[in-house]
């Protein structure tokens, strides 16, 4: 995903010196020109976003198998997951508004989260079961993890989301303009048989 020059290993130290410099210099510049609260909120929102995606991926892995899962089950899974995510976002947004004595938002959003999770339990059959060890109480624990992480993300403030959006956009641009082609080229180089 990065140019091959960064894969070179220094002959004396045995370390990828160019890759170390690629990470160290931009990190030092960002740290030098940014406040600790900015970096902490960006790191927090990035981590919480990943921790939100993991239980979603776990649920998709358990309940969906390509060319095996019927389309109706897939649609029900997507609807239930969207309900869980949207209700979690609603709960977080209501909490963020800090309306004193207003519990109406929770009366609406929390039952939707419960219904989305219950929908997965009753209307979407599991396609895979873990072979060695698996998360217990699926889908309850993953859905609770989604709600908790989204709630914590909502407590970080609007600026954290703007910074996260900008960083994500930069990384996606890099991936689609450079990284995807490098990955595609490397995959084709490994497939093409070598001739003597």
C-alpha positions as a Markdown table, in Angstrom:
| # | Residue | x | y | z |
|---|---|---|---|---|
| 1 | Unk | 0.0 | 0.0 | 0.0 |
| 2 | Unk | 3.0 | 2.3 | 0.2 |
| 3 | Unk | 5.9 | 2.7 | -2.3 |
| 4 | Unk | 8.5 | -0.1 | -2.2 |
| 5 | Unk | 11.2 | 2.3 | -1.0 |
| 6 | Unk | 9.7 | 2.2 | 2.4 |
| 7 | Unk | 10.1 | -1.6 | 2.6 |
| 8 | Unk | 13.9 | -1.4 | 2.4 |
| 9 | Unk | 15.7 | -2.6 | 5.5 |
| 10 | Unk | 18.9 | -0.9 | 6.6 |
| 11 | Unk | 21.8 | -3.4 | 6.3 |
| 12 | Unk | 23.5 | -2.4 | 9.5 |
| 13 | Unk | 20.5 | -2.1 | 11.9 |
| 14 | Unk | 18.1 | -4.5 | 10.3 |
| 15 | Unk | 15.2 | -2.1 | 10.6 |
| 16 | Unk | 13.0 | -0.5 | 8.0 |
| 17 | Unk | 14.6 | 3.0 | 8.4 |
| 18 | Unk | 12.5 | 4.6 | 5.7 |
| 19 | Unk | 9.2 | 3.3 | 7.1 |
| 20 | Unk | 10.3 | 4.5 | 10.5 |
| 21 | Unk | 11.0 | 8.0 | 9.1 |
| 22 | Unk | 7.6 | 7.9 | 7.3 |
| 23 | Unk | 5.8 | 7.4 | 10.5 |
| 24 | Unk | 8.0 | 9.4 | 12.9 |
| 25 | Unk | 8.3 | 12.7 | 11.0 |
| 26 | Unk | 4.6 | 13.2 | 10.2 |
| 27 | Unk | 3.7 | 12.1 | 13.8 |
| 28 | Unk | 6.1 | 14.5 | 15.3 |
| 29 | Unk | 4.9 | 17.4 | 13.1 |
| 30 | Unk | 1.2 | 16.6 | 14.0 |
| 31 | Unk | 2.1 | 16.4 | 17.7 |
| 32 | Unk | 4.1 | 19.6 | 17.6 |
| 33 | Unk | 1.3 | 21.7 | 16.0 |
| 34 | Unk | -1.7 | 20.1 | 17.7 |
| 35 | Unk | -3.0 | 20.4 | 21.2 |
| 36 | Unk | -3.3 | 17.3 | 23.4 |
| 37 | Unk | -7.1 | 17.6 | 23.7 |
| 38 | Unk | -7.3 | 17.6 | 19.9 |
| 39 | Unk | -5.1 | 14.5 | 19.5 |
| 40 | Unk | -6.9 | 12.7 | 22.4 |
| 41 | Unk | -10.4 | 13.3 | 20.9 |
| 42 | Unk | -9.2 | 12.2 | 17.5 |
| 43 | Unk | -7.6 | 9.1 | 18.9 |
| 44 | Unk | -10.7 | 8.4 | 21.0 |
| 45 | Unk | -13.2 | 8.7 | 18.1 |
| 46 | Unk | -11.0 | 6.6 | 15.8 |
| 47 | Unk | -10.7 | 3.8 | 18.4 |
| 48 | Unk | -14.4 | 4.0 | 19.3 |
| 49 | Unk | -15.3 | 3.8 | 15.6 |
| 50 | Unk | -13.2 | 0.7 | 15.1 |
| 51 | Unk | -14.8 | -0.8 | 18.3 |
| 52 | Unk | -18.2 | -0.1 | 16.8 |
| 53 | Unk | -17.3 | -1.7 | 13.5 |
| 54 | Unk | -16.0 | -4.9 | 15.2 |
| 55 | Unk | -19.4 | -6.1 | 16.7 |
| 56 | Unk | -21.1 | -5.1 | 13.4 |
| 57 | Unk | -18.6 | -7.3 | 11.6 |
| 58 | Unk | -19.1 | -10.1 | 14.1 |
| 59 | Unk | -22.9 | -10.0 | 13.6 |
| 60 | Unk | -22.5 | -10.0 | 9.8 |
| 61 | Unk | -20.1 | -12.9 | 10.0 |
| 62 | Unk | -22.4 | -14.9 | 12.2 |
| 63 | Unk | -25.6 | -14.2 | 10.3 |
| 64 | Unk | -24.5 | -13.9 | 6.6 |
| 65 | Unk | -22.8 | -16.2 | 4.2 |
| 66 | Unk | -22.4 | -15.2 | 0.6 |
| 67 | Unk | -24.5 | -17.4 | -1.8 |
| 68 | Unk | -26.0 | -19.3 | 1.2 |
| 69 | Unk | -28.0 | -16.7 | 3.1 |
| 70 | Unk | -31.4 | -16.1 | 1.5 |
| 71 | Unk | -32.0 | -12.5 | 0.4 |
| 72 | Unk | -34.9 | -12.0 | 2.8 |
| 73 | Unk | -32.6 | -12.9 | 5.8 |
| 74 | Unk | -30.0 | -10.5 | 4.6 |
| 75 | Unk | -32.6 | -7.7 | 4.3 |
| 76 | Unk | -33.9 | -8.4 | 7.8 |
| 77 | Unk | -30.3 | -8.4 | 9.2 |
| 78 | Unk | -29.5 | -5.1 | 7.5 |
| 79 | Unk | -32.8 | -3.5 | 8.8 |
| 80 | Unk | -32.2 | -4.8 | 12.3 |
| 81 | Unk | -28.5 | -3.5 | 12.3 |
| 82 | Unk | -29.6 | -0.1 | 11.0 |
| 83 | Unk | -32.3 | 0.0 | 13.7 |
| 84 | Unk | -29.7 | -0.8 | 16.4 |
| 85 | Unk | -27.2 | 1.8 | 15.1 |
| 86 | Unk | -29.8 | 4.5 | 14.5 |
| 87 | Unk | -31.4 | 4.1 | 17.9 |
| 88 | Unk | -27.9 | 4.2 | 19.5 |
| 89 | Unk | -27.2 | 7.4 | 17.7 |
| 90 | Unk | -30.5 | 8.8 | 18.8 |
| 91 | Unk | -29.8 | 7.9 | 22.4 |
| 92 | Unk | -26.4 | 9.5 | 22.2 |
| 93 | Unk | -27.8 | 12.7 | 20.5 |
| 94 | Unk | -30.5 | 13.0 | 23.1 |
| 95 | Unk | -27.9 | 12.7 | 25.9 |
| 96 | Unk | -25.7 | 15.3 | 24.2 |
| 97 | Unk | -28.6 | 17.8 | 24.1 |
| 98 | Unk | -28.6 | 17.8 | 28.0 |
| 99 | Unk | -32.3 | 18.5 | 28.3 |
| 100 | Unk | -33.1 | 18.5 | 32.0 |
| 101 | Unk | -35.9 | 16.2 | 33.0 |
| 102 | Unk | -36.5 | 15.1 | 29.4 |
| 103 | Unk | -36.8 | 11.3 | 29.3 |
| 104 | Unk | -39.0 | 11.1 | 26.2 |
| 105 | Unk | -36.0 | 10.6 | 23.9 |
| 106 | Unk | -34.9 | 7.5 | 25.8 |
| 107 | Unk | -38.4 | 6.1 | 25.9 |
| 108 | Unk | -38.3 | 6.2 | 22.1 |
| 109 | Unk | -34.7 | 5.2 | 21.3 |
| 110 | Unk | -34.0 | 2.5 | 23.9 |
| 111 | Unk | -37.1 | 0.3 | 22.8 |
| 112 | Unk | -36.0 | 0.7 | 19.2 |
| 113 | Unk | -32.6 | -0.7 | 20.1 |
| 114 | Unk | -34.2 | -3.5 | 22.0 |
| 115 | Unk | -36.5 | -4.3 | 19.1 |
| 116 | Unk | -33.6 | -4.2 | 16.6 |
| 117 | Unk | -31.7 | -6.7 | 18.7 |
| 118 | Unk | -34.8 | -8.9 | 19.3 |
| 119 | Unk | -35.4 | -8.8 | 15.5 |
| 120 | Unk | -32.0 | -10.4 | 15.0 |
| 121 | Unk | -32.7 | -13.1 | 17.6 |
| 122 | Unk | -36.1 | -14.1 | 16.2 |
| 123 | Unk | -36.1 | -13.2 | 12.5 |
| 124 | Unk | -32.5 | -13.8 | 11.3 |
| 125 | Unk | -31.1 | -17.4 | 11.5 |
| 126 | Unk | -27.4 | -17.8 | 12.3 |
| 127 | Unk | -25.5 | -19.1 | 9.4 |
| 128 | Unk | -22.2 | -19.8 | 11.2 |
| 129 | Unk | -21.4 | -20.9 | 14.7 |
| 130 | Unk | -17.9 | -20.5 | 16.3 |
| 131 | Unk | -15.6 | -23.5 | 16.0 |
| 132 | Unk | -13.5 | -23.0 | 19.1 |
| 133 | Unk | -14.6 | -19.9 | 21.1 |
| 134 | Unk | -17.2 | -17.4 | 20.3 |
| 135 | Unk | -18.8 | -14.3 | 21.8 |
| 136 | Unk | -21.5 | -15.4 | 24.3 |
| 137 | Unk | -25.1 | -14.0 | 24.2 |
| 138 | Unk | -25.0 | -13.1 | 20.5 |
| 139 | Unk | -26.5 | -10.7 | 19.4 |
| 140 | Unk | -27.1 | -9.0 | 22.8 |
| 141 | Unk | -23.5 | -8.4 | 23.7 |
| 142 | Unk | -22.5 | -7.1 | 20.2 |
| 143 | Unk | -25.5 | -4.8 | 20.0 |
| 144 | Unk | -24.8 | -3.5 | 23.5 |
| 145 | Unk | -21.2 | -2.9 | 22.4 |
| 146 | Unk | -22.5 | -0.9 | 19.4 |
| 147 | Unk | -24.7 | 1.2 | 21.6 |
| 148 | Unk | -22.0 | 1.8 | 24.2 |
| 149 | Unk | -19.4 | 2.9 | 21.6 |
| 150 | Unk | -21.7 | 5.1 | 19.7 |
| 151 | Unk | -22.8 | 6.7 | 23.0 |
| 152 | Unk | -19.2 | 7.4 | 24.0 |
| 153 | Unk | -18.5 | 8.8 | 20.5 |
| 154 | Unk | -21.4 | 11.2 | 20.9 |
| 155 | Unk | -19.8 | 12.6 | 24.1 |
| 156 | Unk | -16.7 | 13.8 | 22.2 |
| 157 | Unk | -18.3 | 16.8 | 20.5 |
| 158 | Unk | -18.8 | 18.0 | 17.0 |
| 159 | Unk | -15.1 | 19.1 | 16.4 |
| 160 | Unk | -13.9 | 15.5 | 16.9 |
| 161 | Unk | -16.3 | 14.3 | 14.2 |
| 162 | Unk | -15.1 | 17.0 | 11.8 |
| 163 | Unk | -11.4 | 16.1 | 12.4 |
| 164 | Unk | -12.2 | 12.4 | 12.1 |
| 165 | Unk | -14.1 | 13.0 | 8.8 |
| 166 | Unk | -11.2 | 15.0 | 7.4 |
| 167 | Unk | -8.6 | 12.3 | 8.4 |
| 168 | Unk | -10.9 | 9.5 | 7.0 |
| 169 | Unk | -11.3 | 11.4 | 3.7 |
| 170 | Unk | -7.6 | 11.9 | 3.3 |
| 171 | Unk | -6.9 | 8.2 | 4.0 |
| 172 | Unk | -9.7 | 7.1 | 1.6 |
| 173 | Unk | -8.3 | 9.3 | -1.1 |
| 174 | Unk | -4.8 | 7.8 | -0.6 |
| 175 | Unk | -6.3 | 4.3 | -0.7 |
| 176 | Unk | -8.3 | 4.8 | -3.8 |
| 177 | Unk | -5.7 | 6.8 | -5.7 |
| 178 | Unk | -2.6 | 4.9 | -4.7 |
| 179 | Unk | -3.0 | 2.0 | -2.3 |
| 180 | Unk | -5.7 | 0.2 | -4.3 |
| 181 | Unk | -3.6 | 0.1 | -7.4 |
| 182 | Unk | -0.5 | -1.1 | -5.5 |
| 183 | Unk | -2.6 | -3.8 | -3.9 |
| 184 | Unk | -4.1 | -4.8 | -7.3 |
| 185 | Unk | -0.7 | -4.8 | -9.0 |
| 186 | Unk | 0.8 | -6.9 | -6.2 |
| 187 | Unk | -2.0 | -9.4 | -6.4 |
| 188 | Unk | -1.6 | -9.8 | -10.2 |
| 189 | Unk | 2.2 | -10.2 | -9.8 |
| 190 | Unk | 1.7 | -13.1 | -7.5 |
| 191 | Unk | -0.9 | -14.8 | -9.7 |
| 192 | Unk | 1.1 | -14.5 | -13.0 |
| 193 | Unk | 3.2 | -17.6 | -13.4 |
| 194 | Unk | 6.9 | -17.0 | -13.8 |
| 195 | Unk | 8.7 | -18.3 | -16.9 |
| 196 | Unk | 12.2 | -19.6 | -16.8 |
